């Protein structure tokens, strides 16, 4: 599933190619793509016609586009969602779900989603921050993110460090890939208890989370298949720089020990058994 770097890469593309343009029509080709818009697909299209996109913003893994009406379009990519800019007349994608046409006759914005786990909706009065995503915490590249507040909240919890990193109400945008990468850099096992961390260790982990996210953004995110692409259909290439995730059995780039894979919340965690020893008395037992 796309994490912060992938969604931020899409946001940057929308900021460049969509902001300032007036929507003339919206075609919903699959109602599931706007299932979170309670009034339905017809209302979704009608309320957006004639509206101008003022900005492209993000909270964690969610995108939102403030409109001149004071409303906002909220978008979540799910597992396979894509926001693509395509010239008018370009052949429709097999899994095209929603099409936006603009008054300048420039490239269309298309929401393509093979698995239809993602979706779009309109937040009434949500231009500043949609209520629907206000509960999501700020992410570590947000200028208003509080390092001290995060470290204190992390250490107050009694849970595993990796579980805490994936809690979007504590810190947003971090998913399985970047949690493993940050933990590898911090030399911490994901099963370490949060309330056993010192304040310096919590800050060091946060610094590595921020570094990993920043580097991934600079490389367009991580693409393991053709489902994640930017607005121009291009894949990211941070997968070439991964030190832990997906490298089971390969040598640790720091010490040479083979990277291990462990089951974690119906997924997998990757770590170095030498650099990231499993803590004694961990919450997993």
C-alpha positions in Angstrom: 0.0 0.0 0.0 1.4 3.5 -0.8 2.9 5.2 2.1 3.8 8.9 2.7 6.6 9.2 0.1 4.3 7.7 -2.7 1.4 9.9 -1.7 3.6 13.0 -1.4 5.0 12.3 -4.9 1.4 12.3 -6.3 0.6 15.4 -4.3 3.5 17.2 -5.9 2.3 16.2 -9.3 -1.2 17.4 -8.6 0.2 20.7 -7.3 2.1 21.2 -10.6 -0.6 20.1 -13.1 -4.0 20.5 -11.5 -4.0 23.5 -9.1 -5.5 26.6 -10.6 -7.6 24.7 -13.1 -11.4 24.8 -13.3 -13.3 21.5 -13.4 -16.0 21.5 -16.2 -17.2 17.9 -15.7 -16.7 14.8 -13.7 -17.5 11.3 -15.0 -17.9 8.5 -12.4 -17.4 5.3 -14.2 -17.6 3.0 -11.1 -19.7 4.0 -8.1 -17.4 2.1 -5.7 -14.7 4.7 -6.4 -16.8 7.3 -4.6 -18.5 5.1 -2.1 -17.3 7.3 0.8 -19.3 10.2 -0.8 -22.5 9.4 1.0 -24.9 11.5 -1.3 -23.8 9.3 -4.2 -22.0 9.5 -7.5 -24.4 11.9 -9.3 -24.1 14.4 -6.4 -20.3 13.9 -6.5 -20.1 14.9 -10.1 -22.6 17.8 -9.8 -21.1 19.5 -6.8 -17.6 19.6 -8.5 -18.7 20.9 -11.9 -17.5 24.6 -12.2 -15.2 24.4 -9.2 -11.6 25.6 -9.3 -8.8 23.6 -7.5 -6.9 26.0 -5.2 -4.2 23.7 -3.7 -3.0 20.1 -3.3 -2.5 19.0 0.3 -1.8 15.9 2.2 -2.4 14.5 5.7 -0.5 11.2 6.2 -1.6 8.9 3.3 -4.7 11.1 2.4 -4.7 13.7 -0.3 -7.1 16.7 -0.3 -7.7 19.3 -3.0 -9.3 22.6 -1.6 -11.8 24.2 -3.9 -13.0 27.7 -4.4 -16.4 26.7 -2.9 -14.8 26.0 0.5 -15.2 22.3 0.0 -12.5 19.8 -0.8 -11.9 16.6 -2.7 -10.5 13.9 -0.5 -8.5 11.1 -2.1 -7.0 7.8 -0.8 -5.0 5.6 -3.1 -5.8 2.3 -1.3 -3.6 -0.5 -2.6 -3.7 0.3 -6.3 -5.1 3.8 -6.8 -3.4 6.1 -9.4 -4.0 9.8 -10.1 -2.9 10.2 -13.7 -2.8 13.2 -16.1 -3.7 12.1 -19.6 -4.2 14.2 -22.8 -7.9 14.2 -23.9 -8.6 11.4 -26.3 -6.0 9.1 -24.8 -7.3 5.5 -24.6 -9.1 4.9 -21.4 -7.3 2.7 -18.9 -8.8 -0.7 -18.1 -9.5 0.3 -14.5 -10.5 3.9 -15.0 -12.9 4.9 -12.3 -13.3 8.7 -12.3 -12.4 11.3 -15.0 -12.1 15.0 -14.4 -12.2 17.4 -17.4 -11.0 21.0 -17.1 -12.0 24.3 -18.8 -8.6 24.8 -20.4 -9.0 21.6 -22.5 -5.6 20.5 -21.0 -4.8 17.0 -19.7 -7.6 15.1 -17.9 -7.2 13.9 -14.3 -8.0 10.2 -14.1 -8.5 8.1 -11.0 -7.5 4.6 -11.9 -7.8 1.8 -9.4 -7.6 -1.9 -10.2 -8.6 -3.2 -6.8 -11.0 -0.4 -5.9 -9.8 -0.2 -2.3 -9.1 3.5 -2.8 -11.6 6.2 -3.4 -12.6 9.9 -3.7 -15.2 12.0 -1.8 -16.1 15.6 -1.3 -15.8 17.1 2.1 -18.3 19.9 2.7 -16.4 22.9 4.1 -13.2 20.9 4.3 -10.9 23.2 2.4 -8.7 24.0 5.4 -8.7 20.4 6.8 -11.5 17.9 6.1 -13.2 16.7 9.3 -13.0 13.2 7.9 -9.2 13.1 8.3 -8.7 15.5 11.2 -8.1 12.6 13.6 -5.0 11.6 11.7 -1.7 12.8 13.2 0.7 15.1 11.5 3.6 13.4 9.8 7.3 14.0 10.6 7.9 16.1 7.5 5.1 18.5 8.5 6.6 21.8 9.7 4.2 21.7 12.7 5.1 18.2 13.8 6.2 18.1 17.4 9.3 16.0 18.0 9.0 16.3 21.8 5.3 15.6 21.7 5.8 12.5 19.6 8.6 11.1 21.8 6.6 11.7 25.0 3.5 10.1 23.5 5.5 7.1 22.2 7.1 6.5 25.6 3.8 6.7 27.4 2.4 3.8 25.4 2.8 0.1 26.3 3.1 -1.5 22.9 5.8 -2.6 20.4 7.8 0.1 18.6 6.7 -1.0 15.1 3.1 -1.1 16.1 3.4 2.5 17.3 5.0 3.6 14.1 2.1 2.3 12.2 -0.5 4.0 14.4 -1.8 6.9 12.2 -3.2 8.7 15.3 0.3 8.9 16.7 2.4 9.6 13.6 1.0 9.5 10.1 2.3 8.3 6.7 4.6 5.5 8.0 3.7 2.0 6.7 5.4 -1.4 6.8 8.2 -0.6 4.4 9.5 2.6 5.9 9.0 1.4 9.5 11.3 -1.5 8.8 13.8 0.8 7.1 13.8 3.3 10.0 14.2 0.6 12.6 17.1 -0.9 10.7 18.8 2.5 10.7 18.1 3.0 14.4 19.4 -0.6 15.2 16.1 -1.3 17.0 14.0 -4.5 16.8 10.3 -3.7 16.0 9.3 -5.7 19.1 11.0 -3.3 21.5 8.6 -2.0 24.1 7.9 1.7 23.6 7.8 2.5 27.3 11.3 1.0 27.6 12.8 3.5 25.2 14.9 6.4 26.5 14.1 9.9 25.3 17.3 10.0 23.2 16.4 6.6 21.6 12.9 7.8 20.7 14.4 11.0 19.1 17.0 8.9 17.2 14.3 6.7 15.8 12.2 9.7 14.8 15.3 11.2 13.0 15.7 8.0 11.1 12.0 7.9 10.1 12.3 11.4 8.8 15.5 10.7 6.9 14.0 7.6 5.3 10.9 9.4 4.2 12.8 12.3 2.8 15.1 10.1 0.8 12.2 8.1 -0.5 10.4 11.3 -1.6 13.5 12.5 -3.4 13.5 9.2 -5.4 9.8 9.2 -6.2 8.8 6.6 -3.6 9.0 2.8 -3.8 7.5 0.8 -6.7 7.4 -3.0 -6.4 5.0 -3.4 -9.3 3.2 -1.3 -11.9 0.4 -0.3 -9.5 2.2 2.6 -7.9 3.1 5.4 -10.3 3.2 9.2 -10.2 0.8 11.4 -12.1 2.9 11.0 -15.3 2.8 7.2 -15.0 6.4 6.9 -13.8 7.6 4.5 -11.1 9.6 5.4 -8.1 13.0 3.8 -7.5 13.7 3.9 -3.7 13.4 0.1 -3.7 17.0 0.0 -4.9 18.0 1.7 -1.6 16.1 -0.6 0.8 18.3 -2.1 3.5 15.8 -4.4 5.2 12.4 -4.6 3.7 12.0 -7.5 1.2 15.6 -8.7 1.6 15.1 -11.9 3.4 18.3 -14.0 3.4 20.3 -11.3 1.7 23.4 -9.9 3.7 22.9 -6.9 5.9 24.6 -4.0 4.3 26.1 -3.1 7.7 27.3 -6.3 9.2 26.7 -9.1 6.6 24.3 -11.2 8.6 21.4 -12.5 6.5 18.2 -10.4 6.9 15.4 -12.3 8.6 11.7 -12.2 8.0 9.2 -12.4 10.8 5.4 -12.6 10.8 3.8 -9.3 11.9 0.1 -8.4 11.9 -0.7 -10.6 8.9 2.3 -9.1 7.1 6.1 -9.5 7.4 8.8 -7.6 9.2 12.4 -7.6 8.0 15.4 -6.9 10.2 19.0 -7.8 10.9 19.4 -10.4 13.7 22.8 -9.1 14.6 22.2 -5.3 14.4 18.6 -5.5 15.7 18.5 -8.3 18.3 15.1 -9.3 19.5 14.7 -7.8 23.0 14.5 -10.0 26.0 11.0 -10.1 27.5 9.5 -8.4 24.4 5.8 -8.0 24.2 5.7 -10.9 21.7 7.1 -13.2 24.4 
